[in-house]
Amino acid sequence: MHPKNKMIGIELVDLILGVIRSIIQNVIIPSDISEEELKRAKLKKKKAKNDLVIQLLKIEKFTHFLSTIKYYEWNSNKELAEVDFEDYLRIFMASHFREFHEK
């Protein structure tokens, strides 16, 4: 165990795991929602996370790095099965198509 902000490697792994989680959860937030509505719906943090993930995915090398991740899920037979994480990545990018093409 290391205290927060003391080991850059741990912070980086934590950031990458957060990005992966956001991609898998793929929370869709309406683009026409106001800041006040975001606060009331408790979506402000999720929107900020989505915005960060989108900005990171605009970096081609980062997107390529994520697409090579080996990801496993429990299947119905209670065994670990490898899942192509790139599928999650494509679904996330398609769900947020407009944000990827904004300037």
N, C-alpha and C positions, 0 to 999 in steps of 0.2 A: 504494500500500500504506500502510495506517495501522495503528499498533499497536492491539492489543485494548483496549477500554474508553476509547478516545479520541474516537470519533465516534459519537454516538447514532444517526445515520441508518444507518450501516453495521451497528451492533448490531441495530437494528430489522429491517433487511432479512434479516440472518442468522437472527434469531428466526422471522420469517415463512417463510423457506425451510425451516427445521427443522420448523415446523408442517406445511407442505405435504408434506414428505418423510414425516413420521409418518402423515399421512392416507393417502397413496398406499400406503405399506408396510402399514398397517393390521394391526399385530401384535396378535394376540388372546392375552391372558394370562388363564388361569383365575382366577376371583374367589376360589376357595377355597384358593389356594396360600399357604403360609406365607412369612414373611420369609426364613427359612432356605432354603426351597426356591427362592425367587426368587434368592438369592445363588448357590446351587449351579448353577442353570440359567442364570446370568448374564443374568437378565431384569429386575433391579432398575432399571437405567437406563431400559430400554424402558417399564417400568410407570410410572416417574416422568414420562417424556415423554408417554405416553398420558394420564396424569392431568392434566398441564398443558394438553394440547390440548383435553381434554374441558372443563376449566374455562374456557378461552378461547372454546370454541364455545358455551358457555352464554350468552355475551354476544351478543345478537342482531345488533348492528351489526358485530361482528367476523365472525360467520358470513355475514352479507350481503356483507361485503367479500371474503371468500374465495370466495363463490359467483360473483363477477364476474370472477375471474381468468381470463385467456386462457392456456390451457395447450396445449402442442404435444408430440406424440410422433412418433417415426419410425414410419412404417407399412411394410408389406412391400415397397412400391415404392421404399423409401429416400427418401421425401419426408416433409416435416413436415406432419402433419395436426392440425388443431385438435381438441381433445378437451374436452368439457364437464366442467370440473373439479367442477361441482356433483354429477355422478354419483359421483365419488370421495368427496365430502363426505357424500352420502346413505348410501353403503355403510359408511363409517366410523361414522356416527352410528347406523345400524341395528345394526352389529356390537357397539356399546357402549351399546345401548339402556338397560340397567339403570343404568349409571353416570350417564347423563343424567337419570335420574329419582330418583336418591338425594338425600336432603336433607342 
